[in-house]
């Protein structure tokens, strides 16, 4: 609230399930919507949180290392994607993530 954030993406949440009360404590109020993907063991987990006054969600896709939300910016009606990517550091795994994104975009 203090910094007027409209969208927040977090990687490595390590959450096995969504804790709305934890998200509320991060966001500061209940004026949000959220999309998340669970962690795989002790690593991973993606979270996207947005202000309900700014963005309206249409659909969520959760893929390995990628969380995508489609919707529209309310003020302009512009359709867009919010995408949160957690790319591994090794070359082959990173290429696999980019292949997932490329296929998704196609």
VEXDREN-549425 format. One line per field, with one value per residue (C-alpha): residue number from 1; residue in three letters; x, y, z. Coordinates in steps of 0.001 Angstrom, whole numbers, m for minus. Layout:
N
nr <- (NUM  ...);
rest <- (ALA  ...);
u <- (X  ...);
v <- (Y  ...);
w <- (Z  ...);
REM end
This chain:
106
nr <- (1  2  3  4  5  6  7  8  9  10  11  12  13  14  15  16  17  18  19  20  21  22  23  24  25  26  27  28  29  30  31  32  33  34  35  36  37  38  39  40  41  42  43  44  45  46  47  48  49  50  51  52  53  54  55  56  57  58  59  60  61  62  63  64  65  66  67  68  69  70  71  72  73  74  75  76  77  78  79  80  81  82  83  84  85  86  87  88  89  90  91  92  93  94  95  96  97  98  99  100  101  102  103  104  105  106);
rest <- (UNK  UNK  UNK  UNK  UNK  UNK  UNK  UNK  UNK  UNK  UNK  UNK  UNK  UNK  UNK  UNK  UNK  UNK  UNK  UNK  UNK  UNK  UNK  UNK  UNK  UNK  UNK  UNK  UNK  UNK  UNK  UNK  UNK  UNK  UNK  UNK  UNK  UNK  UNK  UNK  UNK  UNK  UNK  UNK  UNK  UNK  UNK  UNK  UNK  UNK  UNK  UNK  UNK  UNK  UNK  UNK  UNK  UNK  UNK  UNK  UNK  UNK  UNK  UNK  UNK  UNK  UNK  UNK  UNK  UNK  UNK  UNK  UNK  UNK  UNK  UNK  UNK  UNK  UNK  UNK  UNK  UNK  UNK  UNK  UNK  UNK  UNK  UNK  UNK  UNK  UNK  UNK  UNK  UNK  UNK  UNK  UNK  UNK  UNK  UNK  UNK  UNK  UNK  UNK  UNK  UNK);
u <- (0  2785  4429  1203  2198  m315  1323  3746  5538  7492  9688  10802  7818  8439  4672  3033  m376  m1648  m1943  m4322  m3621  123  m576  m2849  m50  2323  m234  m1676  m5394  m7906  m8203  m6222  m6475  m3783  m2422  126  1924  3055  6667  8266  9689  11844  12267  10133  6722  5528  3114  1486  m652  m2468  m4777  m8401  m8927  m6064  m6254  m9070  m8061  m9495  m7424  m4366  m1795  686  3582  6932  8821  6204  2994  924  m2249  m4266  m6699  m7128  m5981  m9232  m8479  m7641  m9329  m5980  m5643  m2320  m447  1209  4027  6234  9240  11705  14514  17128  20776  22083  22037  19908  17208  17072  16597  13773  11989  12357  11007  7933  7450  7937  5406  2946  3244  2612);
v <- (0  2402  2051  1794  m1540  m2854  m6214  m8382  m11508  m13744  m16741  m19510  m19185  m22744  m22907  m26302  m24611  m21047  m19263  m16338  m14868  m14782  m13057  m10563  m9788  m9113  m7098  m5143  m5591  m7955  m5864  m8408  m11494  m14118  m16947  m19448  m22658  m25059  m25750  m29027  m30361  m27685  m25545  m23525  m22060  m18984  m16290  m13380  m10913  m7916  m5099  m5862  m2232  m2396  m5844  m8326  m11965  m14088  m17291  m18770  m21209  m22975  m24676  m25878  m22725  m20438  m18906  m16846  m14867  m13324  m10511  m6824  m3578  m2099  1600  1101  m2187  m3375  m7160  m8474  m11266  m11174  m13731  m14893  m17007  m18839  m19958  m22398  m21474  m24444  m24043  m27081  m26462  m22783  m23728  m26085  m23211  m20956  m23771  m23938  m20163  m20255  m23083  m21264  m18078  m20044);
w <- (0  943  m2496  m4575  m6140  m8687  m9561  m7603  m8842  m6484  m7348  m5013  m2667  m1446  m786  m1241  m1119  m1329  2031  1419  4861  4114  791  2577  5044  2108  116  3042  2342  701  m2500  m4579  m6713  m6976  m9122  m7875  m8690  m6022  m5211  m6213  m2973  m1355  m4453  m6798  m6385  m8260  m7117  m8949  m6989  m8469  m7457  m8370  m9357  m11896  m13547  m14245  m14697  m17506  m17354  m15600  m17006  m14760  m16518  m15257  m14170  m15776  m14421  m16888  m16283  m19100  m18544  m19064  m17577  m16344  m16966  m20659  m21532  m22945  m22979  m21712  m19948  m16546  m16722  m13872  m14916  m12728  m15008  m13742  m14132  m16073  m19843  m20761  m18151  m19107  m22773  m21761  m19979  m23021  m25203  m22927  m23255  m27054  m27431  m25166  m27213  m30409);
REM end
